[in-house]
């Protein structure tokens, strides 16, 4: 059933990218585009195989770059690196508390933003970096933290709604059958 979860995350990524680009109120208030993709990659990294994370990183990067002014493919490496790091270490990360979900969302926003800037600098592009960039980074971290509070419960709900239910056995499964020539009384 992970195929349904993968398709659902891809659809959520497409819808959230479209909403973030078309809804101009947050952009007018804080002055820049809020990126929902780092949090979605992190959510998928906890529940999906690495191939799904790769497909999601490529799909999300092309979707985001199609509606932004960034060079095409700039965010593939940061998104995949985030997904890979979280997927490898998902047994060591807890999601039980609201604080941890907020912190993971904020960390994902910071990681992808900084790594995307480094990719642009290494590729020879000249991004506009100034004092406003610090405001953008801090706001992106805060917005990603709040998006983490939204996307983690949404992913849990999607994952639980399609999980495989055990079949009911026609007999009592708690009976213990001992197959031994020796009977211990």
C-alpha positions as CSV (number, residue, x, y, z in Angstrom):
1,X,0.0,0.0,0.0
2,X,3.0,2.3,-0.1
3,X,2.2,3.1,-3.7
4,X,-1.0,4.9,-2.7
5,X,1.0,6.8,0.0
6,X,3.6,7.8,-2.6
7,X,0.9,9.0,-5.1
8,X,-0.9,10.9,-2.3
9,X,2.4,12.6,-1.2
10,X,3.1,13.6,-4.9
11,X,-0.4,15.0,-5.2
12,X,0.0,16.9,-1.9
13,X,3.3,18.3,-3.2
14,X,1.8,19.5,-6.4
15,X,-1.2,21.1,-4.6
16,X,1.0,22.7,-1.9
17,X,3.4,24.1,-4.5
18,X,0.5,25.5,-6.5
19,X,-1.1,27.1,-3.4
20,X,2.2,28.5,-2.2
21,X,2.8,30.1,-5.6
22,X,-0.7,31.3,-6.3
23,X,-1.8,32.5,-2.9
24,X,-0.2,36.0,-2.7
25,X,-1.2,37.0,0.8
26,X,1.8,35.2,2.6
27,X,4.2,36.6,-0.1
28,X,2.9,40.1,0.5
29,X,3.2,39.8,4.3
30,X,6.6,38.3,4.6
31,X,8.1,39.2,1.2
32,X,9.0,35.8,-0.3
33,X,7.7,32.4,-1.4
34,X,7.2,29.8,1.4
35,X,8.7,26.4,0.3
36,X,6.6,23.5,1.5
37,X,8.8,20.8,-0.2
38,X,11.5,20.3,2.5
39,X,8.8,19.3,5.0
40,X,7.1,17.0,2.5
41,X,10.4,15.3,1.7
42,X,11.0,14.8,5.5
43,X,7.6,13.4,6.0
44,X,8.0,11.0,3.1
45,X,11.5,9.9,4.3
46,X,10.0,8.5,7.5
47,X,7.5,6.3,5.7
48,X,8.7,5.6,2.1
49,X,11.6,3.7,0.5
50,X,14.6,5.6,-0.8
51,X,13.4,5.2,-4.4
52,X,10.2,7.1,-3.6
53,X,12.2,9.8,-2.0
54,X,14.3,10.1,-5.1
55,X,11.3,10.3,-7.4
56,X,9.7,12.8,-5.0
57,X,12.8,15.0,-5.0
58,X,13.0,15.1,-8.8
59,X,9.3,15.7,-9.2
60,X,9.1,18.3,-6.5
61,X,12.2,20.1,-7.8
62,X,10.9,20.3,-11.3
63,X,7.5,21.4,-10.1
64,X,9.0,24.1,-7.9
65,X,11.5,25.3,-10.5
66,X,8.8,25.6,-13.1
67,X,6.9,28.2,-11.1
68,X,9.9,30.0,-9.7
69,X,12.9,31.9,-11.1
70,X,15.4,29.4,-9.9
71,X,17.4,27.4,-12.5
72,X,15.9,24.1,-13.3
73,X,17.1,21.3,-11.1
74,X,18.7,23.5,-8.5
75,X,16.8,21.9,-5.6
76,X,17.1,18.2,-6.6
77,X,20.3,17.6,-4.6
78,X,19.2,19.5,-1.4
79,X,15.8,17.7,-1.3
80,X,17.3,14.3,-2.0
81,X,20.1,14.8,0.5
82,X,17.6,15.8,3.2
83,X,15.5,12.7,2.3
84,X,18.5,10.4,2.4
85,X,19.8,11.7,5.7
86,X,16.4,11.4,7.4
87,X,15.6,8.0,5.8
88,X,18.9,6.6,7.1
89,X,18.5,8.0,10.6
90,X,14.7,7.6,11.0
91,X,15.0,5.0,13.8
92,X,16.9,7.6,15.9
93,X,14.4,10.4,15.4
94,X,11.2,10.7,17.4
95,X,7.9,12.2,16.2
96,X,5.9,11.7,19.3
97,X,5.8,15.4,20.4
98,X,4.7,18.6,18.8
99,X,8.0,20.2,19.6
100,X,10.0,17.5,17.8
101,X,7.7,17.9,14.7
102,X,8.1,21.7,14.7
103,X,11.9,21.3,15.1
104,X,12.2,18.7,12.3
105,X,10.2,20.9,10.0
106,X,12.3,24.0,10.9
107,X,15.5,22.1,10.4
108,X,14.4,20.8,7.0
109,X,13.6,24.3,5.8
110,X,17.0,25.6,7.0
111,X,18.9,22.6,5.5
112,X,17.3,22.9,2.1
113,X,17.6,26.7,1.9
114,X,21.3,26.7,2.8
115,X,22.2,23.8,0.6
116,X,20.3,25.3,-2.3
117,X,22.2,28.6,-1.9
118,X,25.5,26.6,-1.8
119,X,24.5,24.7,-5.0
120,X,23.7,28.0,-6.7
121,X,27.1,29.5,-5.7
122,X,29.0,26.4,-6.8
123,X,27.2,26.3,-10.1
124,X,28.4,29.8,-10.8
125,X,25.1,31.7,-10.4
126,X,25.1,35.0,-8.5
127,X,22.1,35.0,-6.2
128,X,21.1,38.2,-4.4
129,X,22.5,37.9,-0.9
130,X,22.1,40.6,1.6
131,X,20.5,41.5,4.9
132,X,17.1,40.6,3.6
133,X,18.4,37.0,3.0
134,X,18.7,36.6,6.8
135,X,15.1,37.6,7.2
136,X,14.1,35.2,4.4
137,X,16.0,32.3,6.0
138,X,14.6,32.9,9.5
139,X,11.1,33.2,8.1
140,X,11.5,30.1,6.0
141,X,12.7,28.2,9.1
142,X,9.6,29.4,11.1
143,X,7.2,28.6,8.2
144,X,8.7,25.2,7.7
145,X,8.3,24.5,11.4
146,X,4.6,25.3,11.2
147,X,4.2,23.3,8.0
148,X,5.7,20.4,9.9
149,X,2.8,20.6,12.4
150,X,0.4,20.3,9.4
151,X,2.1,17.7,7.2
152,X,3.1,15.1,9.9
153,X,-0.5,14.5,11.1
154,X,-1.7,14.6,7.5
155,X,0.8,11.9,6.5
156,X,-0.1,9.8,9.5
157,X,-3.8,10.0,8.6
158,X,-3.1,9.0,5.0
159,X,-0.8,6.1,6.0
160,X,-3.3,4.8,8.6
161,X,-6.3,5.1,6.2
162,X,-4.8,2.7,3.7
163,X,-2.8,0.3,5.8
164,X,-3.5,-3.4,5.4
165,X,-5.9,-4.7,8.0
166,X,-5.3,-8.2,9.3
167,X,-7.7,-10.9,8.1
168,X,-10.0,-12.4,10.8
169,X,-9.2,-16.0,11.3
170,X,-12.1,-18.5,11.5
171,X,-10.6,-20.1,14.6
172,X,-9.1,-19.0,17.9
173,X,-5.5,-17.9,17.1
174,X,-4.5,-17.7,20.8
175,X,-4.4,-21.5,21.1
176,X,-0.9,-22.9,21.4
177,X,-0.3,-26.2,19.5
178,X,2.6,-28.2,20.8
179,X,4.0,-30.8,18.4
180,X,6.3,-32.9,20.4
181,X,6.4,-36.6,21.3
182,X,6.8,-35.7,25.0
183,X,3.8,-34.4,26.8
184,X,4.6,-32.2,29.7
185,X,1.9,-32.1,32.2
